[in-house]
C-alpha cells in the first residue's frame, strides 16, 4: 500500500480495530508485519533565555510560547498584511503559513482532505514553570524541527527572540535570548549567540536501537487522547490508543514535511496494535487549562502522565514508531510540548 494513500486508513481504523486480539495475533504470526524505517529527519535545539525583569509564566508555558511565537513570526515575515493567509498571493511560498497553517499539496489529491498539516516544529518548555523567575535568572525552551521545517530555523530563532523581547505571561515579562544549542550524539553543542553566526549540525533520522525485551515508557507532559470524543483515562488506556495517535501524527508529518514516501500497511498495523498487552500501568490524570485568544475562553488540555511497561516480544513492528515518538510527541497539543514521553 502506498504510504500517502494509506493515510486514509489511519483515520478509519486507528482507534476502532476490526479484529479481536486472538484473530490479530494469529494474523501477525501467519503474515509477519515488516519493521520499517521512518523517513523523517529530526533536530532538537535548546534556547537559553535570561529574564530581564521579574517574570511569572503560566503553570505550563508551551501555549504562551506558541502564541507569542506565532504573532512574532507573522510580524517578521508578512509583507502583504492580508488578514487571511489562504487569500494571499504568497500563501504557498511564505514561511508563516508553512509553519502554522501548512497547506496541503494540490498535486496530491488524497492530502486535500486535510485543511492543515501537523506543524513541522514542536516547542517544549520546562514541565512546570509555576515558580516566578527573578531578574537575571535563566529559563530554557526546547525546539524540535521535522523534515523541511529545518529550512526555517533562522526565522524561528529570530521570531522567538522577538517574542521573548516583547514579553510573555500575564504581565508581559521580558526575556533576552542568550544562546542556542543543538543536541548531538554526545550531548549539547553551541550553535548560536546573538550577533554571531549560526553553525548547524545536519538533521538526522533517529535510528532506534534493537527492541528491548522489556521497556518502560514515561509520560512527562499530559497525553490527551480521545475515542469518539470520549477522553482516554487511566482506567481505559490501552496500547492501541497511544500507537494510534503516533501512527496518524508521524504519517502526516512524513507526508507533509518529508522527502521520501512512507510505504506500509496502516490497516494491518492499526489492527495489530490492539493485541499488544500492557504489563503494568501507573497512570494518573493531570488537569491543565490554557487560554485561547481566538476562542476568548479557557480550553481544557489535561491528560495522562505516569508510566506504562511493555513486553518487547511482538513489539518489533511498532518499535520504530515508539522510538520516534520521543521527538514527535503524541495526542492533542503536541506542538506546545504536550504528550511528551521518554523510553527506558
Secondary structure by P-SEA (a helix, b strand, c coil): cccccaaaaaacccccccccaaaaaaaaaabbbbbbbccbbbbbbbbbbbbccccccccccaaaaaaaaaaaaaacccccccccccccccccccccccccccccccccccccccccccccbbbbccccccccccccbbbbbbbbbccccccaaaaaaaaaaaaaaacccccbbbbbbcbbbbbccccccccccccbbbbbcccccccccccccbbbbbbcccccccccccccccccccaaaaaaaaaaaaaaaaaccccccccccaaaaaaaaaaccccccbbbbbbbbbbbccccbbbbbbbbbcbbbbbccccccaaaaaaacccccccccccccccccccc
